[in-house]
Amino acid sequence: LSIDCNSRYCDVDPFNGARLAVLEAARNVAVAGGRPLGITNCLNMGNPEQQPGSWHLQESVRGIADACRALAIPVVSGNVSLYNESAGVAIQPTPMIGCVGVVDDVSNARRPGWQTGDDLLVLRTGEPSLGASEWLSIRHGRSEGAVPAVDLDAERRLLTLLHRLAADATVHSMHDVSQGGLAVTIAEEALAAGLGADCSHATERGLHPVTYWFGEIASAVTVASDPTSRTS
């Protein structure tokens, strides 16, 4: 079971923000070794009788539907919470997504945290960016720019791959790359494992270090695996 939503994305771009919430929730089930089966939602919004409240609501519903059709994951339930504001200021639109799935063989379930000697691999499509990112908000107090580009076909293929990797004994953990980018993902894995990581060689030509480490991206995961017993 996973619960996900990035309110900042949905405030900047509610259609793609809602799509990204569905993708992240499904991906977080998949990195645990599960097959996503269905989602529920809680559409937390401001006043729909005023703009941009009605736009936020309409585009969020459209985004959820688009992503669920592409991934063949049904919406099995949901609710709506409107008129959420304080002193006349509406909350950021938050179409919270809960995704439930099943792990066929619990011995293949994956939890965060690598093991000593593991290689850390990054699987992704597209390029990381700082638009509407956690880094931009914390360092500069800004919530703007393009949210990560959505590729629904790539996400479908990634979910299939993650399900296969969960059955590979050489794969010790998988983790979704989301808010905060790669640096935050690695930190979360290190905290879960109680082990650090040597990332001194991790660079990418053409990307500024801030973008590489803190840029956010859709359809991206880290995979920790044992290099000494890898067969393919």
N, C-alpha and C positions, 0 to 999 in steps of 0.2 A: 504494500500500500504506500502510495506517495501523495503528497499534497504540495502543489506548486503554483506560484504566480509572481510575476515581477510587475508591481504596480507602476513603476516608472515607465516601463515599455508601453503599458496600456494607456498611460496618460499621453505619451508622445504619439503613439500609433496604436489605437485600440484593436484594430483588425489583426495586425501582425503580432501585437502583444498577446492577444488571446490565443492565436495560433501557437506562439512560442510557449505559452503556459501548458497547452495540451501536449506539445512535443516533449517538453521537459518532464512532465509528470509520467508520460509513457516511457521515456528514456530511463527515469529513475527506477521504474519497475524492472526494466530490461537489464540494467547493470547489476541488479541483485540476482539475475538469472531467471526472471519471470517473463511470462507472456501476458502483455496487457489485454484485459478482457472487457473493461468498461470504465466509464468515467461518470462522476457526479460533479456538480458545480454549485458554487454560491456566488451569485452576481452582486457584489457589494459596490454600490454606486452612489453618486450624489443625487441631486434633484433632476429627474428626467423631464420636468416641465420647463427647464431652462437649459440653454446651451452653455457648455458642450455636453451636458448630462445625457440628453436623448441620443446624441451622436455616439457617446461612449457606450451606451447600452446597446444600441443597434449594431455597431461595428464589432463589439465584443461577441455578441451572439453569432454574428456572421462568421467571425474568425474561428470560434469553437466548432461550428458546424463544418466549415471547410476542412479543418485539420482532422476532425473525426472521420469524415467521409474518406479522406485520403489514406488514413491509417486503418480503416475498417474497424474502428472502435466505437461502439454505441454509447450514447449518453443515456444512462439508465435512471437518473434522478437528478434533482437539483432544486434550488430555491433562489429567491431574489430578495435582496435587502437594499431598499432605496432610501433617498432623502438623508443620507449620512453626511452630516456637515457639522462644523463647529464655528460659532460666531459668523455664520453666513458663508463660510468657506467649505467647499465640498472636499471630501477625501479624494485621493487619486483613485480612478476606477480599478477595482480589484476583482476580476472574474476568477476566483479561486477554483482550481481544478484538483479533484481527487481522483486518482487512478488506482484501480485494483487489478491484480493479475494473479497468476498461479505459477508456482515453480513445480515442474513435473517431477523432479527428483530433488528432495531437499538436501541431499548430499552435494548437489551442485550449486547450492545457494552461495552467493558471493557477498561478502561484507567489506566495508572500507578497511584499508590497511594492508600495505605490502609486507613482504618478508625480506630478511637480510639477503642481499645479493641479487634481488630482482632488477630487471630492466624496466624502465618506465617509458611506455610508448604513448604517443598522442595520435588519436584517430580523429580526423576532422574533414569537413568540406568547407570551402570558402576561406575567407580571411577574417581574422579578429579585427574589431574596430572599437573605438571609444565612444561612439554615439550612444547616448542614453545609458551610459555605463555607471557602475558603482564608483569607479575611480573618478569619473568626471563630476559626479555629485559630491563625493567626499572632499576631493582636493580643490574643486573650484565652485562648488555650490550651484552647479548648472544641471538642468535636466532637459537635454535637447539633442538633436541629431538623429540620424537614421538608426533604427534598431537593427540587430543582426538579421542578415538576409535569410529567408526561409526557403528551403529546398525540400519539398514534401517527399519527392521520390528518393532523395538521398537519406532522409530520415527513415523511410520504410526499410531501405536496405541496411541501414545501421542497426535498426532494431533486430532484424534477422541475424545479422552478424553477432550481435551481443548475445543472443540466445545460443548460438553455436559456441561462442567463446566460453560461456558459463559451463559447458560440458567438457572443456579442455582442462585437465588436471594441472597443466603448467601455468594456467592463468589464476593468480591468487586474488586479485581484486580489480574492479572496474569502477570508475567514478565519473559522473557527469560534470562537464565543464560548463559553468553557468555564471551566476553573479560573482563579480570580482575577477573573473578570468582564470587563466592557468595557474597563476601564483597562489590564489586562494584555494583552488582545487588541490594543489600539491600540499599546501599547509594543512588542509583538512585530512588528507590521507596520512600525513606524517603524524598528526595528533592521534588519529585512530590507531596507527600502528605502534606509536611510541618510538619510531625510528625516523631519522632525517633522510634527506636525499641529496646527492651530489648533482647539482644542476649547472655546474660551471661551464659545461660544454654546450648548453642548450641555447642556440641562437637561430635566427632565420634571416637570410639575406633579404634586404629591402624593407624589413620591419623595424620601426623604432623600438627600443627595449621596453618602453612603457606600453606600447601597443601589444608587443609579444606577450608580456607577462600579465597585463591587466585588461587587455582588450577582450570583449565578450563575443561569443560566436554561437550559432545554432548548430546542432548535430555534431557535437564534439565530446569525446570521452578520453580519459586516461586509462591505460591498461597496464597493470603490473604483472610481469610474468617471469618465470624462472628460465634464464637463458641456457642453462646447462642441460635441460631436458626437453627443450622445444623441438618438436618434430616437423613443424611446418609453419 
